[in-house]
């Protein structure tokens, strides 16, 4: 990580929709930034949801073109959506945790103003996180494509039985998996759904992609970490289709024979962390490592 010392003149505020706590924090933070002489843009859907009347609103495209930093108020889901919407613009993201675990939202709600003051003083650290390009191919033609910061999940959808998929890495056959599905995860997503499926935790600086079977029929199917320069193809074996999820937010119903192709994206996001941020300290806190046993 490196110090982020760029001058911040315009800050975009993006919040979780329909949350009273978010609405209050947004108003407090907006007032504070205006007092510091910073231009404030409120993402238009956020403004509509929380009633941020009197503030300058902007679309994600306008934020991408004008904002020096985007402050995300919410949890990891809000951060994921913001990252995917702003990936092409390379606007740095700062997270104020008003969700649950908050692996990517570093500033606690009660420390919001002090944390933002440190950011404006240029004391935050910048860290790059890569995204995945994902597309669904049908008879060789792309029928759906999007980005994912956490993971791409192919699962059985609504059927109550396992599905089969052919798994290939860089065009080389790996195996035919019979399971509930497959998770393909970035290091950022390794502490999300992949972790619950016994996938490895990847430090963000690790140049890898985790390929994690979801409830496989045979225990010999184990998670594997491959190069982030590799391409993963997951082809649904007839007669079953499947459902493809992208960061748990977008989805696509795939047909038998469809191929889900996943590779590192040319886009990446910059996360800004407080000066005392530690990835391992974050893991200890969020995963309750070395916590005092409860009686």
C-alpha positions in Angstrom: 0.0 0.0 0.0 1.1 3.6 -0.7 0.2 6.9 0.8 -2.6 8.7 -1.0 -1.6 12.3 -1.1 -3.7 13.7 -3.9 -5.7 16.9 -3.2 -9.3 16.2 -2.5 -11.7 18.9 -3.8 -14.8 16.9 -4.7 -16.2 14.0 -2.6 -19.1 11.8 -3.7 -21.4 10.3 -1.0 -23.0 6.9 -1.7 -25.2 5.2 0.8 -27.3 2.1 1.4 -30.8 2.8 0.4 -33.8 3.1 2.8 -31.7 3.3 6.0 -32.4 6.0 8.6 -28.9 5.6 10.1 -27.4 6.2 6.6 -29.5 9.3 6.1 -28.4 10.9 9.3 -24.7 10.0 8.7 -24.9 11.3 5.2 -26.3 14.7 6.3 -23.7 15.0 9.1 -20.8 14.1 6.7 -22.1 16.4 4.0 -22.2 19.3 6.3 -18.8 18.6 7.6 -17.3 18.4 4.2 -18.9 21.6 3.1 -17.5 23.4 6.1 -14.1 22.2 5.0 -14.6 23.8 1.6 -15.1 20.4 -0.2 -17.7 20.1 -3.0 -20.2 17.3 -2.2 -22.0 15.1 -4.7 -24.7 12.8 -3.5 -25.4 9.8 -5.7 -28.8 10.3 -7.2 -30.4 7.0 -6.0 -29.0 7.6 -2.5 -30.4 11.1 -2.5 -33.8 9.9 -3.6 -33.9 7.2 -1.0 -32.8 9.2 2.0 -34.3 12.5 1.1 -31.1 14.5 0.8 -32.8 17.6 -0.5 -30.7 20.7 -1.1 -27.6 18.8 -2.1 -26.0 18.4 -5.5 -26.9 15.0 -6.9 -25.0 13.1 -9.5 -25.2 9.8 -11.5 -22.4 7.3 -11.2 -21.1 8.5 -14.5 -21.0 12.1 -13.3 -19.3 10.9 -10.1 -16.8 9.1 -12.2 -16.0 12.2 -14.2 -15.9 14.7 -11.3 -15.2 13.1 -7.9 -11.7 12.8 -6.4 -13.0 10.2 -3.8 -16.3 8.4 -3.2 -17.2 7.7 0.4 -19.5 4.7 0.8 -21.8 4.6 3.8 -23.1 1.1 4.4 -21.7 -2.4 4.4 -19.8 -4.6 2.0 -22.8 -5.0 -0.3 -23.0 -1.2 -0.8 -19.2 -1.1 -1.4 -19.4 -3.9 -4.0 -22.1 -2.2 -5.9 -20.3 1.1 -5.9 -17.0 -0.5 -7.0 -18.7 -2.2 -9.9 -20.4 1.0 -11.0 -17.3 3.1 -10.7 -14.6 0.6 -11.9 -14.2 2.1 -15.3 -13.6 5.6 -13.8 -11.0 4.6 -11.2 -12.4 6.8 -8.4 -10.9 5.7 -5.1 -13.4 4.4 -2.5 -13.5 4.9 1.3 -15.9 2.8 3.4 -17.8 3.9 6.5 -19.1 0.7 8.1 -22.8 0.8 8.8 -23.5 -2.8 7.9 -22.5 -6.0 9.7 -19.0 -7.5 9.2 -17.6 -4.8 6.9 -14.5 -6.4 5.5 -14.1 -3.5 3.0 -15.6 -0.6 5.1 -12.8 0.4 7.4 -14.1 3.5 9.2 -16.4 2.8 12.2 -19.6 4.9 12.3 -18.5 6.6 15.5 -15.1 7.5 14.0 -16.5 8.8 10.7 -15.6 12.5 11.0 -12.1 11.8 12.5 -11.4 9.3 9.7 -12.6 11.6 7.0 -10.4 14.4 8.4 -7.4 12.1 8.1 -8.4 11.4 4.5 -8.5 15.1 3.7 -5.1 15.5 5.3 -3.7 13.0 2.9 -2.9 10.4 5.5 -4.8 7.5 4.0 -3.2 4.5 2.3 -4.1 3.4 -1.2 -4.6 -0.3 -2.2 -5.4 -1.7 -5.6 -7.9 -4.6 -5.9 -8.5 -6.3 -9.2 -11.9 -7.3 -10.6 -13.2 -10.2 -12.7 -14.6 -10.0 -16.1 -17.4 -12.6 -16.5 -19.4 -13.5 -19.5 -21.9 -16.2 -20.4 -21.3 -17.8 -23.8 -24.1 -19.6 -25.7 -23.1 -21.3 -28.9 -19.9 -19.2 -28.9 -21.8 -15.9 -28.6 -21.8 -13.7 -25.5 -25.3 -13.4 -24.1 -24.4 -11.7 -20.8 -21.4 -10.0 -19.3 -20.5 -8.0 -16.2 -17.9 -7.3 -13.6 -17.3 -8.8 -10.1 -15.1 -7.6 -7.3 -15.8 -10.5 -5.0 -16.8 -13.6 -6.9 -18.7 -15.3 -9.7 -20.9 -18.2 -8.5 -22.5 -20.8 -10.7 -25.0 -22.8 -8.7 -28.0 -25.1 -9.2 -30.6 -22.3 -8.9 -34.0 -23.5 -7.8 -33.6 -27.2 -8.5 -33.2 -29.5 -5.5 -30.3 -31.6 -6.8 -26.7 -31.2 -7.9 -25.6 -30.0 -11.3 -22.6 -30.9 -13.4 -20.1 -28.6 -15.1 -16.9 -29.1 -17.1 -14.1 -27.0 -15.5 -11.2 -25.8 -17.7 -8.3 -23.5 -16.8 -6.7 -21.7 -19.7 -8.3 -24.1 -22.1 -7.0 -27.2 -20.3 -9.5 -29.7 -18.9 -9.4 -29.9 -15.1 -12.4 -32.1 -14.2 -16.2 -32.5 -14.5 -17.6 -31.3 -11.2 -20.8 -32.7 -9.7 -21.8 -30.4 -6.9 -24.2 -27.6 -5.9 -22.0 -25.2 -7.8 -18.7 -23.4 -8.1 -17.3 -20.2 -6.7 -14.6 -18.3 -8.5 -13.2 -15.6 -6.2 -10.8 -12.8 -6.1 -8.6 -12.2 -3.0 -11.2 -9.5 -2.0 -13.9 -12.1 -2.2 -12.0 -14.8 -0.4 -13.4 -13.7 2.9 -17.0 -13.8 1.6 -19.0 -16.8 0.2 -15.8 -18.7 -0.7 -14.8 -18.7 3.0 -18.0 -20.4 4.0 -17.2 -23.1 1.5 -13.8 -23.8 3.0 -12.0 -21.8 0.4 -8.6 -20.2 1.2 -8.2 -16.7 2.5 -6.0 -14.8 0.0 -4.2 -11.7 1.2 -5.1 -8.9 -1.2 -1.6 -8.7 -2.6 -1.7 -12.3 -3.7 -1.9 -12.5 -7.5 -4.4 -15.4 -7.5 -7.9 -16.5 -8.1 -9.6 -19.1 -5.8 -11.6 -21.8 -7.5 -13.9 -23.3 -4.8 -16.3 -26.2 -5.3 -19.6 -25.7 -3.5 -20.8 -28.9 -1.7 -19.1 -31.3 -4.1 -20.4 -34.9 -4.4 -16.8 -36.3 -3.8 -14.5 -34.9 -1.1 -11.5 -35.2 -3.5 -12.7 -32.0 -5.2 -10.7 -29.4 -3.3 -10.3 -25.6 -3.5 -7.4 -24.5 -5.7 -5.7 -21.2 -6.2 -4.6 -20.3 -9.7 -2.8 -17.4 -11.3 -4.9 -14.3 -11.7 -3.7 -14.3 -15.3 -5.6 -17.5 -15.9 -9.0 -17.9 -17.5 -11.7 -20.2 -16.0 -14.4 -21.8 -18.2 -17.3 -23.5 -16.5 -19.6 -25.3 -19.0 -22.9 -26.6 -17.8 -23.3 -30.3 -18.7 -26.8 -31.1 -20.1 -29.5 -31.7 -19.1 -29.1 -29.1 -16.3 -28.8 -25.4 -16.5 -27.8 -23.2 -13.6 -27.9 -19.7 -12.2 -24.9 -17.4 -12.3 -24.4 -14.8 -9.6 -22.0 -11.8 -9.7 -21.1 -10.4 -6.3 -24.4 -11.7 -5.1 -26.1 -8.7 -6.8 -26.5 -9.4 -10.5 -27.6 -12.8 -11.8 -28.3 -14.7 -15.0 -30.1 -17.9 -15.7 -27.8 -20.1 -17.8 -29.0 -22.9 -20.0 -27.5 -26.4 -20.5 -24.4 -26.1 -22.6 -23.7 -22.5 -21.7 -20.2 -21.6 -20.8 -19.4 -19.1 -18.0 -16.0 -17.6 -18.8 -14.1 -15.7 -16.0 -10.9 -13.8 -16.2 -9.1 -10.9 -14.6 -10.5 -7.6 -15.7 -8.5 -4.7 -17.1 -10.4 -2.6 -14.5 -9.4 -2.4 -10.8 -10.5 -0.4 -7.9 -8.5 1.7 -5.4 -9.5 1.3 -1.7 -8.3 4.0 0.7 -7.5 2.8 4.2 -6.9 4.8 7.5 -3.2 5.1 8.4 -3.5 2.5 11.2 -5.2 -0.1 8.9 -3.9 -3.7 9.0 -5.3 -6.5 7.0 -4.5 -9.1 9.6 -5.9 -7.0 12.4 -9.1 -6.7 10.4 -9.2 -10.5 10.0 -8.7 -11.0 13.8 -11.5 -8.5 14.5 -14.1 -9.7 11.9 -13.4 -13.4 12.3 -13.0 -13.3 16.1 -9.6 -14.9 16.1 -8.1 -15.1 19.6 -11.3 -13.7 21.0 -12.1 -14.3 24.7 -14.3 -17.4 24.9 -17.9 -16.7 25.9 -19.2 -18.8 28.8 
